[in-house]
Structures are given as C-alpha cells and as structure tokens.
Amino acid sequence: MSAPTALIADDEPLLRDRLRSHLARLWPELAVVAEARNGREAVELFDLHAPQVVFLDVQMPGLNGVEAARSIGRRAEIVFVTAYEQYAVQAFAQGALDYLVKPFEAERLADTVQRLKSRLQQPRDTTQSPLESVLDELAAELKRRAGIDGSARRHLRWIKASVGSTTRLIPVEQIAFLRSDEKYTLVVWEGGEALIRKSIRELADELDPESFAQIHRSVIVNLRQVSQVERGLNETAEVKLKNRNDVLPVSRSFVHIFRQM
C-alpha cells in the first residue's frame, strides 16, 4: 500500500512549518507533497498532486479555506485549521470534517491523525457526508465575522486597459469574462476586448465573488452573463453566455459553483 499524502495550506509560513514538523513526528509515513500560501494555490496544487489529506487554514487571502474546500469536495479528507474555536464546532461534530484551533496542541493533532488514519482505511462515501451544510455554516460565520470586525474588503470596480492608443476604464459590471493569455489576461466586455498585464490569480482575489467566479484555472466569468451550464464528462462542464457565442470551460474543481445556484 502506498504512503498517504497530504497538502498544507496556510498563509503563515511558521504555522506551515510547525504543522509539518509535528506531522513528521506523529505520522512519519505521511508524505507532505505540497504547501500552499492561499486557497487558490491550494486548489491548483491539489489538482496537481491529488493528496489524500488537506489541512486548510480557514482565513486566507483571496480564496479562503471554505471555498477551497468546496473545490476539493469529497476527493480528500479535509482538516480545517482556525484561530476561532467557535467556527461551526457543532457542524464539525457531525464528522464531515475535522478541525484544529491555532495554536494547536500536539495531543489534539494526535487525535486528528488517528481519525484520519481510520478514515483512510475505509471506503470513501461521497453520498452521506453533510459536507456542504458544514461549509455553508462556516461561510456564513466568516461573513458574519467580517461584518463584526469591519474587515469586509472593497472589491474592484474598474479595470484599466490599453485599447489602441487610448486607455479605457472598463466598469467591471460590463465584463463578460476574463481569460489568461500567457503573460497577459484577455478582458472581454460589452465594448470589445483588451489585454492587461494583471494575472487571473490577482483578478480573482480582487473581483467581487458575488458577481464573478473563477471556473477554470485560466477563466473568470461574470455570473450575471451566464445563460446556461452544460454538464460534461468527468465532472466538467461548459458555460454559455448571454448574447455571445463564446463557450467557456468549467474544470472539475469549479463545477461546485453551479451546483449552488
């Protein structure tokens, strides 16, 4: 039987180091195959390495741990690492997920390791887990806490782009989609197309997630411009847009976005 594998996602390097060193002592057979600095990187590295266990910090810049967990779904055992013990503790008790509170104790991590070992020995059941309800509860708590802390972020309202010899300020609500084009990003909006130097990853962190969603590692779509979603093979899909002929790919890690709509 091959050695179990894991991914650690946390925006604090010291906490990643601490978790990795404790895991090496408590679970020497476990191979940490990747470390991520934020949720978006965690999803990309998960797709690349397909680890069996993912340790996710709840609060990370850009894509937070809850949204990263939605992308990963039931493809791995997920352990949330959080600074707030009150985050959906009752929901965690349902057994869909495990959690560690920062700064975590070695004894608590040892309990988590034993639970993970037990789960990895059992056939994976993707139908009975209350994962989505747990994530919904966590997302609601994150939103509530952002309001209490006054830390709700201000999202991008305009994108500056060069069109010929002029510079255009494109209102984000006019954008249909954005697509990565090597070192540039193609912006497609009501008035045409333009290339900008900002990356898809940066834009995904700055655009309002209520209106825009990354649906592929190279594509962000304006959800208000979507006319229909067609399911494909291997849990992929395609998006068709209103009043446009463009068909956009939806990768497996982002299909969950349309299950919630």
C-alpha positions in Angstrom: 0.0 0.0 0.0 1.4 3.4 -1.0 2.2 6.0 1.7 -0.6 8.5 2.5 -0.1 12.0 1.1 -1.1 15.5 2.4 -1.2 19.2 1.4 -0.9 22.0 3.9 -2.4 25.4 3.1 -1.8 28.4 5.4 -0.7 32.0 4.6 1.7 31.9 7.6 5.0 30.1 6.9 5.8 29.5 10.5 2.5 27.7 11.1 3.0 25.6 8.0 6.5 24.6 9.3 5.1 23.8 12.8 2.3 21.6 11.4 4.7 19.8 9.0 7.2 19.1 11.8 4.5 17.8 14.2 3.1 15.6 11.4 6.5 14.2 10.7 6.8 13.1 14.3 3.2 11.9 14.8 2.7 10.3 11.4 6.1 9.6 9.8 4.5 7.6 6.9 2.6 10.7 5.8 4.3 12.5 2.8 3.5 16.2 2.7 3.6 16.6 -1.1 2.8 20.4 -1.3 2.3 23.6 0.7 0.1 26.4 -0.4 0.0 30.1 0.7 -3.6 30.7 0.0 -6.8 28.9 -1.1 -6.4 29.4 -4.8 -2.9 27.9 -4.7 -4.3 25.1 -2.6 -6.8 24.1 -5.3 -4.2 24.3 -8.0 -1.7 22.1 -6.0 -4.5 19.7 -5.1 -5.4 19.2 -8.8 -1.7 18.6 -9.5 -0.8 16.2 -6.7 -4.2 14.7 -5.6 -3.3 14.2 -1.9 -5.5 12.2 0.3 -5.5 14.7 3.2 -5.7 18.5 3.1 -5.0 20.8 6.0 -6.7 24.2 5.3 -6.4 27.4 7.1 -10.0 28.9 7.3 -8.9 32.5 6.8 -6.5 33.1 3.9 -6.2 35.9 1.4 -8.2 35.7 -1.8 -9.9 32.3 -1.9 -10.5 31.3 1.7 -10.3 27.8 3.2 -14.1 27.3 2.9 -14.1 28.0 -0.8 -11.0 25.9 -1.4 -12.8 23.0 0.5 -15.8 23.4 -1.9 -13.5 23.0 -4.8 -11.8 19.9 -3.3 -15.1 18.4 -2.1 -15.0 14.8 -1.1 -11.9 14.0 -3.1 -9.8 14.2 0.1 -10.1 14.2 3.9 -10.2 17.8 5.0 -8.9 19.3 8.2 -9.6 23.0 8.9 -7.1 25.0 10.9 -8.7 28.0 12.5 -7.9 30.7 15.1 -11.6 30.7 16.2 -12.9 27.7 18.0 -16.5 28.9 17.6 -16.4 28.3 13.9 -19.1 25.7 13.3 -17.9 23.4 16.1 -21.3 21.7 16.2 -21.2 21.1 12.5 -17.7 19.7 12.8 -19.0 17.3 15.3 -21.2 15.7 12.5 -18.0 14.1 11.3 -17.8 15.7 7.9 -14.6 17.4 8.7 -12.1 17.8 11.5 -10.6 21.0 12.8 -7.6 22.3 14.8 -7.5 25.5 16.7 -4.4 27.7 16.5 -2.1 27.4 18.2 -2.9 23.7 18.2 -1.6 21.3 20.8 0.3 18.2 19.8 -2.2 16.0 21.7 -5.1 17.4 19.7 -3.2 16.8 16.4 -2.5 13.3 17.5 -6.3 12.7 17.9 -6.8 14.1 14.4 -4.1 11.9 13.0 -5.8 8.8 14.4 -9.1 9.8 12.9 -7.5 10.4 9.6 -5.8 7.0 9.6 -9.1 5.3 10.4 -10.9 7.1 7.6 -8.3 6.4 5.0 -8.7 2.7 5.7 -12.4 2.8 4.9 -14.1 3.1 1.5 -14.9 6.7 0.7 -18.6 7.5 0.9 -19.4 10.6 -1.2 -23.2 10.5 -0.7 -23.9 10.6 3.0 -21.5 13.3 4.2 -23.0 16.6 5.3 -20.0 18.4 3.8 -22.0 21.1 2.0 -24.1 22.0 5.1 -20.9 22.3 7.2 -19.3 24.6 4.6 -22.4 26.7 4.3 -22.3 27.2 8.1 -18.7 28.1 8.0 -19.2 30.5 5.1 -22.0 32.3 7.0 -19.8 32.6 10.1 -16.9 34.0 8.1 -19.3 36.6 6.5 -20.7 37.5 9.9 -17.3 37.9 11.5 -16.1 40.1 8.6 -19.1 42.4 9.4 -18.3 42.5 13.1 -14.6 43.2 12.5 -15.3 45.8 9.9 -12.9 44.0 7.6 -15.2 43.4 4.6 -12.9 44.1 1.6 -13.5 46.7 -1.1 -13.7 44.9 -4.5 -12.5 46.1 -7.9 -14.9 48.4 -9.7 -12.9 49.3 -12.8 -10.2 47.7 -14.9 -7.8 49.9 -16.7 -6.8 48.6 -20.2 -5.0 50.0 -23.2 -7.1 49.9 -26.4 -5.0 51.1 -29.3 -3.6 54.4 -28.4 -6.1 55.1 -25.6 -6.6 53.9 -22.1 -10.0 52.7 -21.2 -11.6 52.4 -17.7 -13.8 49.4 -18.0 -16.6 49.0 -15.4 -16.5 45.5 -14.1 -20.2 45.0 -14.5 -19.7 45.3 -18.3 -17.2 42.4 -18.4 -18.4 39.1 -19.8 -15.3 37.1 -18.9 -11.5 37.2 -18.5 -9.1 34.6 -19.9 -5.4 34.1 -19.2 -3.2 34.6 -22.3 0.4 33.7 -21.3 1.7 36.8 -19.5 -1.5 38.8 -20.1 -5.2 38.5 -19.3 -7.8 39.0 -22.1 -10.7 41.2 -20.9 -13.9 40.7 -22.9 -16.6 43.3 -22.3 -19.6 44.9 -23.9 -17.3 47.3 -25.9 -14.7 44.8 -27.2 -11.6 43.1 -26.0 -8.3 44.2 -24.4 -5.2 42.7 -22.9 -4.0 43.7 -19.5 -0.9 42.7 -17.5 -2.7 41.7 -14.3 -2.9 37.9 -13.8 -6.0 35.8 -13.4 -5.0 34.9 -9.9 -4.7 38.6 -8.9 -8.1 39.4 -10.5 -9.8 36.5 -8.8 -8.7 37.9 -5.5 -9.9 41.5 -6.3 -13.2 40.9 -8.0 -16.5 40.6 -6.1 -17.2 36.8 -5.6 -20.9 37.6 -5.6 -20.6 38.6 -9.3 -17.5 36.9 -10.6 -16.3 33.3 -10.3 -13.2 31.5 -11.4 -14.4 28.5 -13.4 -11.1 27.2 -14.7 -7.5 27.9 -13.9 -7.4 30.3 -16.8 -11.0 31.7 -16.9 -13.1 34.0 -14.7 -16.8 34.6 -15.7 -19.3 37.3 -14.8 -22.1 35.1 -13.3 -24.7 37.7 -14.5 -23.6 37.0 -18.1 -24.2 33.2 -17.9 -27.2 31.9 -19.8 -26.7 28.1 -19.2 -24.3 25.5 -18.0 -24.0 22.1 -19.7 -22.5 19.2 -17.8 -19.7 17.3 -19.5 -17.6 14.2 -18.8 -15.5 13.6 -15.7 -17.5 16.2 -13.7 -16.6 19.1 -16.0 -18.9 21.5 -17.7 -19.3 24.3 -20.3 -20.7 27.7 -19.8 -22.6 29.6 -22.5 -23.1 33.3 -22.2 -26.0 35.7 -22.9 -25.9 37.3 -26.4 -22.4 35.8 -27.1 -21.1 32.8 -29.0 -18.3 32.1 -26.5 -18.3 28.8 -24.7 -16.2 28.7 -21.6 -14.7 25.5 -19.9 -15.5 24.7 -16.3 -12.9 22.4 -14.7 -13.8 19.7 -12.2 -12.5 21.9 -9.3 -15.0 24.6 -10.0 -18.2 22.7 -11.0 -19.5 23.1 -7.4 -20.1 26.8 -8.1 -23.1 26.0 -10.3 -24.4 23.3 -8.0 -25.2 26.1 -5.5 -27.0 28.3 -8.0 
